[in-house]
């Protein structure tokens, strides 16, 4: 399957949070042109006091960042979290991006033993489940850079 | 502004009470507070009630539903919500009503009956309710937020799993002596370390449960307090804090945080406590009893620093040296804390104040802090809500 076909067969669990670019998956952020603050999600604006609040431009975060913290969840989160099967235990963590923002997400393609504070991580799409049309319903995730 | 005192406290025990509703619990707490003050219902001049979020329209008008049981009198009723700091908002509103001179007597109450299991989203509408995204996209319930901060603390200061367990051991000792506590079992370090891992590094016994409970306070103008109480407890300060730009805490509900700290961790609680110290002219060194929000063992350690009871990275030493025990430098959560009670969102801040009042009156039996003169209650609420109350006798 081509990359395009693969992408067509996947939908985000909620739009406007991550996107597939030429070089892979990026988180969709926004940056305030006045105070310089990056937001994620992009509509969760948290300006510096005194800022004129704009203009706010949509930007993609770097694909890669550093692991700022992590944990392993040993119980299945309640609804509305939905996966095809019980995925516990699974790691989640905070990744610090060069833009000066830390973002939390599920960690995939590794075990907790592989994780170390400060290690380089990259953003990926993570499949939660398949919908009635057979499409993969996805969120963002992180994995160690190999 | 005039001085305000607390002349009555009442609480429904904490636990799970299937078959009861929030009105039952609230009425019980209010009736006890009235009896404690020797006051008639008709003397209440305003009511500030914490919103009960799981109770639909009725819960959002908790004050009305509870007041009608005692008999409606037409007084102002204000229902407030500020997540786990809801009671702090109710308390401050009641305090301001009296301090401003508008009324002489105010009732402040909070009640909660938590849903079973882990708390979850309240809607499935991410466009309006941005809190939904953390659940749907990451499965982020509250404990992993605490685990992620705890892990950072361990990395930065060398906090050990034993430190986290020892918090529970100490709190279980006090909870076992508190008749209103939900959990009265004493735990050893090995038992805590042997409990199920919930989200690394936090184990089951190191995270508070969710409970049902209710608490009420009667506040009164200080110059009239002697009419109701032989030992009125003065409200030296009651404040609310909100977050400060640049706070690096991954706040519950949020999916991101600044990487570079330009404000203290838990800045909303830093703010609330510093406002209170200034208002009261009292500092952490003067506090004999501290009820802090021990949602997890991490909170217990972190809040000692956030509220200025020790320097950064020193909380573990305070704990190990016994400085946070009854008889130590400051008795921390001599009630047994959330660890022994569990969270009851709308009620817990008021319950904390009631516990401090009981200590300052000298009514705590085996867990009484000797000669307690100054007490402090500190809350922590989702998305940057916090309140501090300082009391003195």
Interface residues (C-beta under 8 A of the other chain):
Chain A: X13 X14 X17 X37 X39 X40 X41 X43 X44 X46 X47 X48 X49 X68 X69 X70 X71 X72 X73 X74 X75 X76 X77 X78 X79 X80 X81 X82 X92 X93 X94 X96 X97 X100 X101 X102 X103 X104 X105 X106 X112 X117 X139 X140
Chain B: X117 X118 X120 X121 X124 X126 X130 X132 X133 X134 X135 X136 X137 X138 X139 X140 X141 X144 X147 X148 X149 X151 X152 X155 X196 X197 X198 X199 X200 X201 X202 X245 X246 X248 X250 X254 X255 X256 X257 X258 X259 X260
